[in-house]
């Protein structure tokens, strides 16, 4: 049987990159919509001071669920695996930051 042609986007690296970058983009959009009168570094410092940085970051990672399902619907199983790996990596970072 001939091997089916693999889509160029069905790669673990594409999924990992998407899963790591999309939450950062969402976080930056939240900053742009919410705080226009302070710099991004001041915004980060304020969020950290209020202990809200990890919580907002966790909500931004939630967008990975949608990307994961889109990749599964498109039958990009390797890319979906990469998104799952990036999400697990974010979860480990959150667990470590809460322990510190």
C-alpha positions, -999 to 999 in steps of 0.1 A, spaced: 0 0 0 13 35 -8 21 56 22 -2 86 24 14 120 20 20 137 53 9 173 57 38 197 62 21 212 93 16 178 110 48 179 130 55 178 167 76 210 164 48 229 148 25 219 177 51 228 204 58 261 188 21 269 185 14 257 221 42 279 235 37 310 214 -2 313 214 -6 318 252 21 345 251 3 363 223 -30 360 243 -13 374 274 1 403 254 -34 410 240 -48 410 275 -21 436 284 -30 458 254 -67 457 261 -64 462 298 -35 485 306 -26 512 282 -10 537 306 19 515 319 48 497 302 47 460 297 75 454 323 56 475 349 25 454 340 44 422 346 58 435 379 24 445 391 9 412 382 36 394 400 32 416 431 -5 409 432 3 372 427 -19 372 396 7 365 370 5 327 373 -33 328 373 -36 349 342 -9 329 325 -28 297 333 -59 312 317 -39 321 286 -27 285 283 -63 274 282 -64 285 246 -42 255 238 -73 233 243 -89 249 212 -58 245 191 -54 209 203 -90 201 191 -85 219 158 -53 199 151 -72 167 160 -101 176 137 -77 182 109 -61 148 117 -28 165 126 -20 140 154 17 149 157 10 186 159 -17 179 185 9 159 205 32 189 204 5 212 217 -2 188 245 35 187 253 37 225 254 7 226 277 23 200 301 55 221 301 34 252 311 18 231 338 51 221 352 63 258 352 31 267 371 36 239 397 72 250 402 63 287 406 36 279 432 61 258 452 87 286 453 
